[in-house]
């Protein structure tokens, strides 16, 4: 792949002044220098906006978009609207990439209209770095997605997207989704390819700073998890169709745990506890609409439609968790954050 190939790197930015210069520098010093870097400042209240503007003044490849805080999906969509590259790479503003990362992606992209290129990544902790790989080779898409290791890590980072596929099919991040929006975007893209090509490169450096990411986790409500689940279900049907397919069932099993069970649990969390009547109604709707997914979750009380018993069981479990275990968890977070 020669230098005529242009790659757009899209970076949404929100209050990451501590990490942002390292992220931007890693992109601008790529060995493949025919890039455009689109930074979308999503209403940051720290110095992130100033940092973005400073880089745009120093390097003509850097383009900055400022918007009111509207969320990462809106920010990335703004980047997609402005892209002029042949390919698109997504990088989070607290992560960074190695010098030859984009060159490696382009060298291995041999059939971009039929396949999506996926790499491993490196988890960077405060004390060590761990390389994460998913094997190597070119695999039929439907086979690859049935592998939980791959489907679990089907995020938009560590991938090379062909701009033509995105523009021709008007693929965008769903603005109503606040959890799993990148997973849904990847699945929407995969509706239009046939293969997943995986390489062993780990040049995407994923920041696992415990203070910044791992422990200070965002919490989502029942409706948010359920919305993601419903979109994920539509994506699976869009890829596999309605015909019976054991590979489809494996992927359905995965999203039943990741999204649907998370939705149910959210109803019982202390910060988002719903009234009993509403919990029962939600359980009735889920069990009647998604009986197959209920089976995959392994919740026998739900499978038997014993909703009142299930509700009492979960309510008790979560009360015990927050009354007995939460203090220990809070102590653990404080220790790790020091």
C-alpha positions as CSV (number, residue, x, y, z in Angstrom):
1,X,0.0,0.0,0.0
2,X,1.6,3.3,-1.1
3,X,1.4,6.7,0.4
4,X,-1.4,7.7,-2.0
5,X,-3.8,5.8,0.3
6,X,-5.4,8.3,2.7
7,X,-6.4,7.1,6.2
8,X,-8.8,9.2,8.4
9,X,-8.3,8.8,12.1
10,X,-11.4,9.8,14.1
11,X,-10.9,10.7,17.8
12,X,-13.8,11.8,20.0
13,X,-12.5,13.9,22.9
14,X,-14.1,14.6,26.3
15,X,-12.1,15.7,29.3
16,X,-8.9,13.7,28.6
17,X,-6.3,16.5,28.8
18,X,-4.0,14.1,30.7
19,X,-3.8,11.6,27.9
20,X,-4.7,13.6,24.8
21,X,-1.2,14.8,23.8
22,X,0.1,11.3,23.8
23,X,-2.8,10.1,21.7
24,X,-2.4,12.8,19.1
25,X,1.4,12.5,18.9
26,X,1.1,8.8,18.3
27,X,-1.2,9.4,15.4
28,X,0.8,12.2,13.8
29,X,4.1,10.4,13.9
30,X,2.8,7.3,12.0
31,X,5.2,5.9,9.4
32,X,2.3,6.2,6.9
33,X,1.9,9.9,6.9
34,X,-1.0,10.4,4.5
35,X,-3.5,10.7,7.2
36,X,-6.1,13.2,8.3
37,X,-6.9,13.4,12.0
38,X,-10.3,14.5,13.0
39,X,-10.7,15.5,16.6
40,X,-14.2,16.1,17.9
41,X,-14.3,18.0,21.1
42,X,-17.5,16.9,22.8
43,X,-18.0,19.9,25.1
44,X,-14.9,19.3,27.3
45,X,-14.6,21.4,30.4
46,X,-10.9,20.9,30.9
47,X,-8.1,21.9,28.6
48,X,-8.9,19.3,25.9
49,X,-10.4,21.8,23.5
50,X,-7.3,24.1,23.8
51,X,-5.0,21.1,23.2
52,X,-6.9,20.2,20.0
53,X,-6.7,23.7,18.6
54,X,-3.0,23.9,19.3
55,X,-2.3,20.8,17.3
56,X,-4.5,22.0,14.4
57,X,-2.5,25.2,14.2
58,X,0.8,23.2,14.1
59,X,-0.2,20.4,11.6
60,X,-2.5,20.9,8.6
61,X,-3.5,17.2,8.8
62,X,-5.4,17.9,12.0
63,X,-9.0,19.1,11.8
64,X,-11.0,20.1,14.9
65,X,-14.7,20.1,15.4
66,X,-16.2,21.6,18.6
67,X,-19.7,20.7,19.7
68,X,-21.8,20.9,22.8
69,X,-21.7,17.8,24.9
70,X,-23.8,15.4,22.9
71,X,-22.2,12.0,23.5
72,X,-19.6,9.9,21.7
73,X,-22.0,8.7,19.0
74,X,-22.8,12.2,17.8
75,X,-19.1,13.1,18.0
76,X,-18.0,10.1,15.9
77,X,-20.8,10.7,13.4
78,X,-19.5,14.3,12.9
79,X,-16.2,12.7,12.1
80,X,-17.7,10.4,9.6
81,X,-19.4,13.3,7.9
82,X,-16.1,15.1,7.4
83,X,-13.9,12.2,6.5
84,X,-12.1,12.3,3.1
85,X,-9.9,9.2,3.6
86,X,-10.0,5.9,1.8
87,X,-10.0,4.1,5.1
88,X,-11.1,5.0,8.6
89,X,-9.5,4.1,12.0
90,X,-11.1,4.9,15.3
91,X,-8.9,5.8,18.3
92,X,-10.1,6.8,21.8
93,X,-8.6,9.9,23.2
94,X,-7.0,8.2,26.2
95,X,-5.4,5.5,24.1
96,X,-2.6,5.6,21.6
97,X,-1.1,3.6,18.7
98,X,2.4,2.5,17.8
99,X,4.4,4.2,15.0
100,X,3.8,1.5,12.4
101,X,0.2,0.7,13.3
102,X,-1.5,2.2,10.3
103,X,1.2,0.9,7.9
104,X,0.6,-2.6,9.3
105,X,-3.1,-2.3,8.8
106,X,-2.8,-1.2,5.2
107,X,-0.2,-3.9,4.4
108,X,-2.6,-6.6,5.5
109,X,-5.7,-5.2,3.9
110,X,-5.8,-7.2,0.7
111,X,-9.5,-7.5,0.1
112,X,-11.2,-4.6,1.9
113,X,-14.5,-4.8,0.0
114,X,-15.1,-8.3,1.3
115,X,-13.4,-8.4,4.6
116,X,-12.9,-6.4,7.8
117,X,-9.4,-6.3,9.2
118,X,-9.1,-6.8,13.0
119,X,-6.0,-6.7,15.1
120,X,-5.1,-7.6,18.7
121,X,-4.3,-4.8,21.2
122,X,-2.2,-4.1,24.2
123,X,-3.8,-3.5,27.6
124,X,-1.6,-0.9,29.3
125,X,-1.9,-1.0,33.1
126,X,-0.1,1.2,35.5
127,X,2.5,-1.5,36.3
128,X,2.6,-3.7,33.2
129,X,1.4,-4.2,29.6
130,X,-0.5,-7.3,28.4
131,X,-0.8,-8.2,24.7
132,X,-4.2,-9.5,23.7
133,X,-4.5,-11.5,20.5
134,X,-7.4,-13.4,18.8
135,X,-5.4,-15.7,16.5
136,X,-4.7,-15.0,12.9
137,X,-6.2,-15.9,9.5
138,X,-9.1,-15.1,7.3
139,X,-12.4,-16.6,8.5
140,X,-16.0,-16.6,7.2
141,X,-17.7,-13.9,9.1
142,X,-20.5,-16.1,10.5
143,X,-18.0,-18.5,11.8
144,X,-15.9,-15.8,13.4
145,X,-18.7,-14.1,15.2
146,X,-19.8,-17.4,16.8
147,X,-16.5,-17.4,18.7
148,X,-17.3,-15.6,21.9
149,X,-13.7,-14.3,22.3
150,X,-14.1,-12.4,19.0
151,X,-17.7,-11.3,19.5
152,X,-17.0,-10.1,23.1
153,X,-14.2,-7.9,21.7
154,X,-16.0,-6.7,18.6
155,X,-15.3,-3.0,19.2
156,X,-14.5,-0.4,16.6
157,X,-10.9,0.2,17.8
158,X,-8.3,-2.2,16.5
159,X,-10.0,-2.3,13.1
160,X,-9.6,-0.9,9.6
161,X,-12.9,0.2,8.0
162,X,-13.3,0.9,4.3
163,X,-14.9,4.4,3.9
164,X,-16.8,3.3,0.8
165,X,-18.8,0.7,2.7
166,X,-19.7,3.1,5.4
167,X,-20.8,5.9,3.0
168,X,-22.6,3.6,0.5
169,X,-24.6,2.0,3.2
170,X,-25.0,5.1,5.4
171,X,-23.6,3.3,8.5
172,X,-23.7,5.6,11.5
173,X,-23.6,5.3,15.3
174,X,-27.0,5.0,16.8
175,X,-27.6,8.2,18.7
176,X,-30.2,6.7,21.0
177,X,-27.8,4.1,22.3
178,X,-25.6,5.0,25.2
179,X,-24.1,1.6,25.9
180,X,-22.5,-0.7,23.3
181,X,-22.8,1.8,20.5
182,X,-19.5,0.7,19.0
183,X,-20.4,-3.0,19.1
184,X,-23.6,-2.1,17.2
185,X,-21.7,-0.1,14.6
186,X,-19.3,-2.9,14.0
187,X,-22.2,-5.3,13.5
188,X,-23.9,-2.9,11.1
189,X,-20.7,-2.8,9.1
190,X,-20.4,-6.6,9.0
191,X,-23.8,-6.9,7.3
192,X,-21.9,-5.8,4.1
193,X,-18.9,-8.1,4.2
194,X,-18.2,-11.8,4.1
195,X,-15.0,-12.3,6.0
196,X,-13.1,-11.3,9.1
197,X,-9.3,-11.1,8.8
198,X,-7.4,-11.2,12.0
199,X,-3.7,-10.4,12.4
200,X,-1.5,-10.7,15.5
201,X,-0.4,-7.1,15.7
202,X,-1.0,-5.5,19.1
203,X,-0.2,-1.9,18.1
204,X,-3.4,-0.4,19.5
205,X,-2.5,0.6,23.1
206,X,-5.6,0.4,25.2
207,X,-5.3,2.5,28.4
208,X,-6.3,0.4,31.4
209,X,-5.4,3.0,34.0
210,X,-7.5,1.9,36.9
211,X,-8.3,5.4,38.0
212,X,-9.5,6.4,34.6
213,X,-11.4,3.5,33.2
214,X,-11.6,0.1,34.9
215,X,-13.1,0.9,38.3
216,X,-14.9,4.1,37.7
217,X,-17.4,2.4,35.5
218,X,-20.4,4.1,34.0
219,X,-23.8,2.7,35.1
220,X,-26.7,2.3,32.8
221,X,-30.4,1.9,33.3
222,X,-32.8,-0.8,32.3
223,X,-34.0,1.1,29.2
224,X,-30.5,1.7,28.0
225,X,-29.4,-1.9,28.2
226,X,-32.6,-3.1,26.6
227,X,-32.3,-0.6,23.8
228,X,-28.8,-2.0,23.0
229,X,-30.0,-5.6,23.2
230,X,-32.8,-4.9,20.8
231,X,-30.5,-3.3,18.2
232,X,-28.0,-6.2,18.7
233,X,-30.8,-8.7,18.0
234,X,-31.7,-6.9,14.8
235,X,-28.0,-6.9,13.7
236,X,-27.8,-10.7,14.3
237,X,-30.8,-11.3,12.2
238,X,-29.4,-8.9,9.5
239,X,-26.2,-11.1,9.3
240,X,-27.6,-14.6,9.8
241,X,-31.2,-14.2,8.6
242,X,-34.2,-16.1,10.0
243,X,-33.1,-19.6,9.0
244,X,-31.9,-21.9,11.8
245,X,-28.1,-21.6,12.3
246,X,-26.2,-22.9,15.3
247,X,-23.7,-20.1,14.9
248,X,-26.5,-17.6,15.2
249,X,-27.6,-19.3,18.4
250,X,-24.1,-19.0,19.9
251,X,-24.1,-15.2,19.3
252,X,-27.6,-14.9,20.7
253,X,-26.5,-16.6,23.8
254,X,-23.7,-14.1,24.2
255,X,-25.9,-11.0,23.9
256,X,-28.4,-12.5,26.2
257,X,-25.8,-12.3,29.0
258,X,-24.1,-9.1,27.9
259,X,-27.2,-7.0,27.3
260,X,-30.5,-8.6,28.3
261,X,-29.4,-9.9,31.7
262,X,-27.7,-6.6,32.3
263,X,-31.0,-4.9,31.7
264,X,-32.8,-7.1,34.2
265,X,-30.1,-6.6,36.8
266,X,-30.3,-2.8,36.4
267,X,-33.9,-2.8,37.6
268,X,-32.6,-4.1,41.0
269,X,-29.5,-1.9,41.4
270,X,-29.7,0.5,44.3
271,X,-29.1,3.5,42.0
272,X,-31.8,2.5,39.5
273,X,-34.3,0.3,41.5
274,X,-37.7,0.3,39.9
275,X,-41.1,-0.2,41.7
276,X,-42.2,-3.8,41.9
277,X,-45.2,-3.4,39.6
278,X,-42.9,-2.0,36.9
279,X,-40.3,-4.7,37.4
280,X,-42.9,-7.4,36.9
281,X,-44.3,-5.7,33.8
282,X,-40.8,-5.5,32.3
283,X,-40.2,-9.1,33.1
284,X,-43.5,-10.1,31.5
285,X,-42.6,-8.2,28.3
286,X,-39.2,-9.7,28.1
287,X,-40.2,-13.3,28.7
288,X,-43.0,-13.1,26.2
289,X,-41.0,-11.4,23.5
290,X,-37.6,-13.1,23.9
291,X,-38.2,-16.6,25.2
292,X,-35.2,-18.0,23.5
293,X,-32.9,-15.5,25.1
294,X,-34.4,-16.3,28.5
295,X,-33.5,-19.9,28.0
296,X,-29.9,-18.9,27.2
297,X,-29.6,-16.9,30.4
298,X,-30.2,-20.0,32.4
299,X,-32.6,-18.2,34.8
300,X,-34.9,-21.1,35.6
301,X,-37.5,-19.0,37.4
302,X,-37.9,-16.8,34.4
303,X,-38.0,-19.8,32.0
304,X,-40.8,-21.2,34.1
305,X,-42.6,-17.8,34.1
306,X,-42.4,-17.6,37.9
307,X,-41.9,-13.9,37.8
308,X,-42.9,-13.0,41.4
309,X,-40.4,-15.6,42.8
310,X,-37.7,-14.4,40.5
311,X,-38.4,-10.8,41.5
312,X,-38.2,-11.6,45.2
313,X,-35.0,-13.6,44.7
314,X,-33.2,-10.9,42.7
315,X,-34.4,-8.2,45.1
316,X,-33.0,-10.1,48.0
317,X,-29.7,-10.8,46.3
318,X,-29.1,-7.2,45.4
319,X,-30.1,-5.9,48.8
320,X,-27.5,-8.2,50.3
321,X,-25.0,-7.1,47.8
322,X,-25.4,-3.4,48.6
323,X,-25.8,-3.8,52.3
324,X,-22.9,-6.3,52.9
325,X,-20.6,-6.2,49.9
326,X,-20.6,-2.7,48.7
327,X,-18.5,-1.3,51.5
328,X,-15.7,-3.8,50.7
329,X,-16.0,-2.9,47.0
330,X,-15.7,0.9,47.8
331,X,-12.7,0.2,49.9
332,X,-11.1,-1.8,47.1
333,X,-11.6,1.1,44.7
334,X,-10.1,3.6,47.1
335,X,-7.0,1.5,47.6
336,X,-6.5,0.9,43.8
337,X,-7.0,4.6,43.1
338,X,-4.2,5.7,45.4
